[in-house]
Amino acid sequence: MTVRTRFAPSPTGLLHIGGVRTALFSWAYARKRQGVFVLRIEDTDLERSTPESVQAILDGMHWVGLDYDEGPFYQMQRMDRYKEVIQRMLADGTAYHCYCSREELDAMRAEAEARGEKPRYDRRWRPERGKTLPQPPAGVDPVVRFRNPLDGAVAWDDAVKGRIEIANEELDDLIIARPDGTPTYNFCVVVDDWDMAITHVIRGDDHVNNTPRQINILAALGAPLPVYGHLPMILNADGQKMSKRRDAVSVVDYSEQGILPEALLNYLARLGWGHGDDEFFTLGQFVDWFDLEQVSPSPSRFDRDKMLWINQQHMKAADDARLAALTLPFLARLGCDAGQGPALAEVIALLKERVTNLVDLAAQATYFYRHDAAPAELAAQHLGEESRARLGRFKDVLAAAEWNPEALSAAIKAFVAAEGVKMPLVGMPLRAAVCGTTQTPSIDKVLALLGRETVLARLTATLAG
């Protein structure tokens, strides 16, 4: 049997990180078993689905690097198939027409609640042997309901949650087609999973209540049942469900925050799954290690600090040229032209171990591409009269020095010894004058990258100011 998994988002907004984790686990399960990963867009919610959201899903999947083998398939392009299956079910008696009005359904619910019962449809239009059905009202388009079994139970061995069993008496006769003939979500999902030969349905545990209904429909169709695995919810740091108002929930948010896609996947993989004490790993390692049986059924909390730490590890390991390309847009937003200064990849190599994200990396790289005067407080602390005089003398030393980190380091040490002062009394004013900040890597490496002409020009400008 070829393992076939699917990711089936609804295009009603941006791609949510909970959805990305679902896609990741489904993708990894298929990849580990040389299976097939399918992308399906469940776009039957015409009021909320938009082309922009569809594109956001496709862009998000591309950004995180989760490639799919088949698709994207769109439910709205499969309407004829759904209607064909519904007609078959009506013919074989596993579905029936229901003509109840909204008012009748509201009355049923109110009466059930008054009796202290669970509000539900009373099956008045369900055909039964010896039962006389009401006369269909004129001019009313009926819905189609699934004829759910009345007794017994639906049970499945969930790959994450273990054995789950629901009594059929707890389930309603589900509407599978609306009055205008358009099929409903639970029905479309069943037909899609059947037609696409999905063997493993890996999805969020908010779908657990849908599963018994879908299993019963599959059984009525004589279709094979997939293995179900319901992933635990991702909560925010306060233990609440993540929301768009309070939390960064879309992959766009994390892209804008300078998080690397491989780092986001690494972190999401650790939410509800683990491989011993391993925290930092590649996507290839995750595929090798992953199995659904290792997924915890309990919710996980999103820890931003842990995510940033993992991002930092991936930045350290990343190719400098790739990081430079990723940092360029953030640097441009800060008004810096990376063409007017040292090679950005060399700057990245010097700075990347000092930051946790691309936004901070760009911010720390700015002094390589423009000269900002030190803030007044910093200037008052490090660029007083005595310090400026010392920098003037050191400028002459730099003008004659060889220009590489080793030679510059030796020149600084010799000047410090000649002046009879400690290193900070030269290093800090030098940083403030040349970089506009005292928070830099080793100053000899910074000077070497900036170049003699730039360093001398900045010292001249600072001393003249």
N, C-alpha and C positions, 0 to 999 in steps of 0.2 A: 504493500500500500504506500502510495506517495503522500507524504504529509502535505496538507494544504491549509494555510492559515490566511486570515484576512484582517485588514484594518478598514473599518467602515464608518468614517466620521460623517456627521451631518454638517453641511456648509451653512451654518447659521452664525458664524463669527470667525475669529482667528483660531489658529490651531493651538489648542490648550496643552499645557505640559502633561496633564493627566492622559490626554490622548496620545501624546508623543511616547509616554511610557508604555501605554497599551500597544502602540505600533512597534516599539522597540522589542517588547517581549514576544509579540507575534512573529516579528521578523527574525529574531534570534532563534526561536524554536524551529522555524522552517529552515533557516540557514544551517543549523547544527545537524539537521537530518536530511540535508540535500533535498529539501522540499521546495514548495512554491509559495510565495507570499503575494497576496492579491490586495490591490487597493480598490475599494468600492465607495462611491460617493452616494450617501443616502439623502437624496435631495427631493423627497416627496412633500416636505413641508414648504409649500409654495409661498406662504406668507413670510417666512423667515429666511429661506434659502436665497442666496444671492450669487451672481457670477464672481463678485469680488471675494466672497468667502471661499468659493471653490478654488480660485487662484491662490488665496492665502494658504489653503491646505497643501496644494501642489508645491508652492514655494517653500513652505515650512518643511515638507518632507525632503525636498531637495537640499535645503540648508543643513538639516541634521544628517543627511547622507544615508537615509533609509531607502534603498532602491527596491522597487517592486517588480515582480516578474510578469504580472498580468494586470491590466487595467490602465488608467482608471475606468471602472464601469460606473454608469450613471443609472439610478433607478428610474428616472423619468424617461429613459430610452427603452425601458423594458415593460411599459404599461400593457402592451398586447399580450405578453407572456403571463403577467399576473391575472389579467382578465380571462385568459384561456384556462388557467388553473381554477379560478373561482367558478367558472361555468361547469367544469368537471366536478367540482365538489357539490355544487347545487344538484347536478344530475345524479350523483351517487348518494346523496342524502347526508353528507358530512357538513353541509352548510345549508342555510335557509334564509328566506326573506323575512324581514321584520318591519312592520309598518308603524311602530310606536312613534308618537309625536314626542317632542321635547317635554311638553306638559305632562304627558302620561308617565314618562320616565322620572320626572321630578316628583310626581305623586307617588310612584312606587317607592322611591328612596325615602320620602317623608314617612310613608306608612311603615316601612321596615324599621326606620329609626325610632318611630313611636313604639314599636313592639320590642325595642331593644335589640334588634337584629342588624346584621351587616347590610348596608344598603346595596341592592343589586337588582338587576333585571329579572323579572319573574318568569321569563321564558314563555310568555303567553302565545307567541307566534311560532314556537318550536313544534314541529310535527311529531306526533307520537301515535302509536297504534291505538285506535279507538278514540282518539281525541278529535273533536270538531273545532277547526280553526275559525276565527272571526272572518267576516267578509272583508277583503282588502278595501280600504277607503279609496274613493275615486280621487284621482289627481295627486296621489301621494307616491313619491319615489321611495322605495324601501331601502334600508341598509341590508347588507348581507352579514349574517352572524355565523360563527363557527359553532358546530354542534359538539360542545365539550362533553366528555364522558361525565356521567352523573355520580358514579361510585368509583371506588378504588383510589389509587394515589399515583402521582407522578414522582419518580425518584431518579436521581442520577448521582454518580460519584464524581463530584467536582474536583478537578485537578488541583485546586488550591484550597477549597473550603471543606473537602471531604464529602461524606454522604449528606444529601439534602433530599427531603421528602415532603411533598405538599399534597394534601387530600384534594381530590377533584371537586368535592363539594364546596371548597373554598374559592373555586374559579368560576368566573362568569362565562356566559356564551359570548365570546369576544366578537366585536364588530371587525370584520375583515375587509369590508368595502363600504364606502360612504354612499349617500343617496345619489351622488353624481357618478358613481361607478369607480371612483379612484380608490385604490387599495390602501389599507392602513399600514403603519410601520411594522407591527409584529408579523403581519402576513408577508409583506415584501421581503423581510429578513429571512423568513423560512424558505421561500422560493429561491431567493438568491443563494443561500447556503447550500441548498439542494442542487441547484443547477450548476453551481461553481465547484461542486464536490469538496466543500470545505470539511476537513477532518477534525480540526481543532478550532473552537470558537474561544478566543482569549479576549476578554473585555472587562470593563469595570464592574464592580459589584453592585452598582446601581441598576444593573440589568438582571439581577437574580430573580426578581419578581416576574420578569418577562419569560424566563427560561421554561417554566412548566407549561405555559401556554404554547410556546413555540414547539416544545417536545410533542405535545398532543397533536398539533397540526401536522408535524412531520410524520407522526405515526398514522394519522388519518390518510396521508398521501402515500403511505407505504415507502417513505424515504428513509435512508439510513440516518442514524443519530450521530452527530459529531460528539467529540469530547468537549465538555465545557470547563473553562477555568476562569473564575471571576476574581479579578485583582482588587486588592484593598484600596480604599480611598487615600488620597494624599491630602493631609491637613496642613494648615499653616502653623507657624510657631506657637500660636495660642491654642492649638488643638481644634480650630474651627475649619469647616470646609473652605477651601480657597475660593475667593470671589474676585471678580474683575475690579470691584471698587477698592478692595483693601490690598490685594496682592498682585504681583507680576505673574500672570497666568499663561501668557502666550509666548511662543518661541520668538516672536518679534521683540517682545520685551527684553528677552535675554540676549538676543542679537544686539539690540541697542545698548545694552549694559556692558558690551564687550566680552561676553562669555563665548568661548570656543564651542562649536557644536559637539565635538567629541567629549568635551568636559561636561556639557549638559547631559549627554547620554550616559556617561560614566556615573554622574551623580544620580540621575533618575533610576539607573539600574540598581543602585544601592537602596532605593526606597522600597522596602518590602522584599528584597532579595539580598543574599550575601554569599560570599565564598570565603569562609574563614574570616581572617582579619584583613583581607585585601580591601583597600580603599581606592587605590589608583591603579587603573588597568586600561588596556586598549580594547577597542571594539572586538578585535579578533579573539582576545582572551575571554571576553564576556561570552561570545558565541560558544567557545569551547567548554566553558564552565556551566552555562545556563541550563536549568531544567525547571519545569513548573513545580515539581515537588518541593523545591527549595524556597518557593515564594511563601511568605508569611500571610496568613489570612487577616492579620491585624492592620489597622491603618498606620501610616507612617507620617511623621512630621517633617515638613520642609525646613531645613536649617541653612539659611543663606551663608553663614560663615563657613560651614563645611563645603558648600558648593564652591565658594570662592577659593578655598584651599585646594580643592581638586582642580579648579581652573588654573590656579597658579602652577600646579605640578605639570599640567598639560602644556602650559606656556613655556615652561623651562625645557620641556622635551621637544617642542615644536621647531621646525625649520625656520631659521631667521628670515629668509626671503619670504616665506609664506606669511609669517607674522607681520612683516613689513607691509605686504600687500593688504592685509586685513586692517592694519593700523592707519593706513593712508586716509580713509574717509574721516576718521575721528580727528586726525591731525588737521585736515582741511577745515573742519568745523571750527577749529581753534585759530583759524586764519594763518596757518603755516603752509608754506610751499616747500615740500620735501625735496624739490629740485634745487633749492637755494641753500645748500649745506652739505654735510657729509652723507655718504650712502646710508639710507635708512636702515638697511639690514645690519650694518655695523653698529648703528646706534641701538637697535633692538637688542643685539647680542650683549651690549653693555648694560642695558636697563632691565631686561625682561625678568631677571630673578628678584627684582625689587618691588614688583607690582603683582596684583591679583587679577587684573582684567585689562582689556585693550583700551578702555577709556582712560584709566590711570597711566597706562603706558604712553599714550599720546600726550597726556598732560605733562609727563616728565620729560618727554622728548622735545618740548617746544623750544627750550633755550638753545638747542642745536640749530634752529632755523630762524630765530629772531632774537634780538637783544632787548630784553625788558629790564629796565632799571630796578635795582633792589628796592623793595618797599621801604618806606620811611623808617619804620621801626627797626628793620634789619640793617639799614644803612647807618642808623644812629649807633647800633651795637657794634658793627664790624668795619665801618668805613669812616672812622673819625680821622682827625688830622694826622695823627701818628701813623695810623694804618695806611692812609693814602700816600704818605711820604715813603713808607716802606714799599708799597706797591709800585711807586715810581722807580725806585731803585731796582726792584725785581723785574720790571719791564725791560730794563736794559739787559739784564741777565738772559731773559727769554729771547730777546732779539738776536743774541749770539749763540743760543743753545742749538744742539742737534734736535730734530723734531721727531721723536718717537717716545713711547711711554717710558722706556728704561732711562734714556738720556734726560728726559724731563724730570723724572723722579730723582735722579742724582743731582740735577741742578737745584731742585727745591730743597733737598736735604743740605746741600752745601751752603745755600743762601741762609737757611735757618741757623746753621752753625755759625756762619759769619756774623749774623745779626745778634747772636746770643739770645735768641728767644725760643719758645716752644712752637712745635709745628702748627697748632691751631691759630696762632697769631699771624701766620702767613696763609695757611690753607683756607680758613674761613673768609677773610677779606677777599682772597683771590676768587673763591667761589661766588661770593656776593657780587663782585665787580664784573666777572665774566659771564656768569649764568643767571644772576638776579635772584639766586637762592643758595642756601648753604646745604641743601639736601641733594647731593649728587654722588655718583660713584667715585672711585679713586680719581683724584683731580688730575693726575698725570695722564690717565687714559682719556679723560674728558678733553683736556687741552690738545692731546695728540689728534683726536678726532675732529675737533673744531678747526684746527689748522693755524699755523703761525699768523697769517695775515688777519684772520678773524679775531684771534685772541688779542693781538697787539692793538687792533682797532677798537675793540671793546674796552680795553684798559685805558686807552687814550680818551675815549668818550667819557668813561666813569671819572677819571681824574680831572677832566675839564669841566665836569658838571658841578 
